[in-house]
Amino acid sequence: MFNLFGGDDDHDDRVESQADLFKNLGYSDVRADHTSEYPDPKKRNGRIPDVTADSPFGRDPVVEIDTGVDTSKRDQRQLDDLSSGLDPSETLIQVDGDDRLFDGW
């Protein structure tokens, strides 16, 4: 159900779960949009990703979470803009609505 005042609760819950996962795995400077628990991520090419973190294991993740099962044209533009604004040490990760990778989705 669409929440007129609070946004997409499922999306926001997934963003926070992803940020929590990174924090629990030892990532530093974890940032997440749509949550008061973490500072907002820095823009990449004019776009704000859902989650970013500094990885102790290699390339830093820049995560975009889509709650739908299909990537819309708007979502694809967001991904394209984010991708073209990444630093060489970053990698873009897209989590679709049907991905069940994190927190038992």
C-alpha positions as CSV (number, residue, x, y, z in Angstrom):
1,M,0.0,0.0,0.0
2,F,1.3,3.5,-0.9
3,N,1.8,5.7,2.1
4,L,1.2,9.3,1.1
5,F,3.2,10.8,4.0
6,G,5.8,8.2,4.8
7,G,7.0,7.0,1.5
8,D,7.5,3.3,0.7
9,D,7.8,1.5,4.1
10,D,9.0,-1.7,2.5
11,H,11.8,0.2,0.6
12,D,12.8,2.1,3.7
13,D,12.9,-1.1,5.8
14,R,15.2,-2.7,3.2
15,V,17.5,0.3,3.1
16,E,17.9,0.3,6.9
17,S,18.4,-3.5,6.9
18,Q,21.1,-3.2,4.2
19,A,22.8,-0.5,6.2
20,D,22.6,-2.6,9.4
21,L,24.1,-5.5,7.5
22,F,27.1,-3.5,6.4
23,K,27.6,-2.1,9.9
24,N,27.4,-5.6,11.4
25,L,30.0,-6.9,8.9
26,G,32.5,-4.3,9.9
27,Y,32.1,-1.7,7.1
28,S,32.8,1.9,8.2
29,D,31.2,5.2,7.3
30,V,27.8,3.5,6.6
31,R,25.3,5.9,5.1
32,A,21.7,5.3,4.3
33,D,19.0,7.4,2.7
34,H,15.4,7.2,4.1
35,T,16.4,6.5,7.7
36,S,17.3,8.6,10.7
37,E,19.7,6.0,12.0
38,Y,22.4,6.8,9.5
39,P,23.7,10.0,7.8
40,D,22.7,10.6,4.2
41,P,24.9,9.2,1.5
42,K,26.9,11.7,-0.7
43,K,25.5,12.3,-4.1
44,R,27.0,10.5,-7.2
45,N,26.4,12.4,-10.4
46,G,23.6,14.4,-8.8
47,R,21.8,11.3,-7.4
48,I,21.6,10.0,-3.9
49,P,22.1,6.3,-3.6
50,D,20.2,4.3,-1.0
51,V,23.2,2.9,0.9
52,T,27.0,3.5,0.8
53,A,29.8,2.2,3.0
54,D,33.5,1.9,3.2
55,S,34.5,-1.7,2.7
56,P,37.3,-3.4,4.6
57,F,37.4,-6.0,1.9
58,G,38.0,-4.1,-1.3
59,R,35.6,-2.0,-3.5
60,D,33.2,0.2,-1.6
61,P,29.5,-0.7,-2.3
62,V,27.0,1.9,-3.6
63,V,23.6,0.2,-3.2
64,E,20.3,1.1,-5.0
65,I,17.2,-0.9,-3.7
66,D,14.2,-1.3,-6.0
67,T,11.1,-2.7,-4.4
68,G,9.3,-3.6,-7.6
69,V,10.0,-6.8,-9.6
70,D,10.8,-4.8,-12.7
71,T,13.2,-1.9,-13.1
72,S,11.2,1.1,-14.3
73,K,12.6,3.7,-16.7
74,R,13.0,6.1,-13.8
75,D,14.9,3.4,-11.8
76,Q,17.1,2.7,-14.8
77,R,18.0,6.4,-15.2
78,Q,18.9,6.5,-11.5
79,L,21.2,3.5,-11.9
80,D,22.8,4.9,-15.0
81,D,23.4,8.3,-13.3
82,L,24.8,6.6,-10.2
83,S,27.0,4.3,-12.3
84,S,28.6,7.1,-14.3
85,G,29.3,9.0,-11.0
86,L,31.2,6.3,-9.2
87,D,34.8,6.5,-8.0
88,P,37.1,3.8,-9.3
89,S,37.1,2.3,-5.8
90,E,33.3,1.9,-5.8
91,T,30.9,-0.7,-7.2
92,L,27.2,-0.3,-7.9
93,I,24.9,-3.0,-6.5
94,Q,21.3,-3.1,-7.5
95,V,18.9,-5.0,-5.2
96,D,15.6,-5.8,-6.9
97,G,12.3,-6.4,-5.2
98,D,12.5,-10.1,-5.6
99,D,16.1,-10.5,-4.4
100,R,16.1,-12.2,-1.0
101,L,19.8,-11.7,-0.2
102,F,19.6,-9.6,3.0
103,D,17.8,-10.0,6.3
104,G,15.5,-12.9,5.2
105,W,13.4,-11.0,2.7
